[in-house]
């Protein structure tokens, strides 16, 4: 999850808009505890050098590939690990 213009904190605050939709619990990523919240504004939503870091974070999240510096907890938050 990386809504355009939303920080990870806002995405987490408003996650109920998605998680409450019919069928959410049936999504393969949800069933497999593979939903992550990423920082769209920082790494993905506009061109620049930080897009490279975004690609490194995606490589880790999607394929468990370590590319570049290790992914920090705030860069890829496991949604199921967040209470509420």
N, C-alpha and C positions, 0 to 999 in steps of 0.2 A: 504494500500500500504506500503510495507516494503521491497523494493528491497535489495537483499544481497549486503552489502558493501556500501550502500548509506545512508548518513545522512539524516535526515528529510529536511534539507535545500537543499541538492542536489536533493532529490526526488521532492521537490516543483519546483526547477528550471527546471527540465527535465520532468515534468508531462505531457507536451504536447505530448510526445512520446506515451503515453497511451490515453490521453483524445482526441487526434486527430484521433484515429483509428475508422474505421466504426463500428457502433454498440455500441460505448461507452455510448452514451446517452440512450440506450435502457436497459442497465444493471439495474436490480432492485435496487442495492445499490445506483447507481447514481440517479435514479428517486426518491428514498426515502431520498436523502441527507444523506446517511449513509457511504460515503467513508471517511476513515480516513488515515492519514499518520502517521505511527509509526516509532520509531527508531529501525530498525532492528539490526544494529551493536551493539547497547547498550544492547538490551534485548533479541534478538531472534537468532542471527546467530552463536553463539558459546556457548558451555556449560559453566555453572558457576552459581554462586549465583544470578546473575541479571536475570536469566531466570525466577525466581519466580516473580520478579517485572513485567516481561513481561506477565506472566499469569494473574497477577492482572489487568494490563492494558487491556488485552483482555477480561477479565470477565466484566469489565466496558463497553468497547466499544461494545461487542457483546450482552451482556445480561443486561446492566445497573445495574450490581451487584457491590456494593462497597466492595472490598476486599483489606485489607491492607490500606496504606495511600491513601488519595484522589489522583486521577489522575490529574496531572498538565497540563496546557494548551499545553506545548511543548511535552508532552508524547503522545498525541493523537490529532492531528490537523485535524479539519473538513475541507476537501478539498474545499467544496463549500464556506467556509468562507474566503478563500484566494483569493484576487483580482488577476485578470489576468489569 
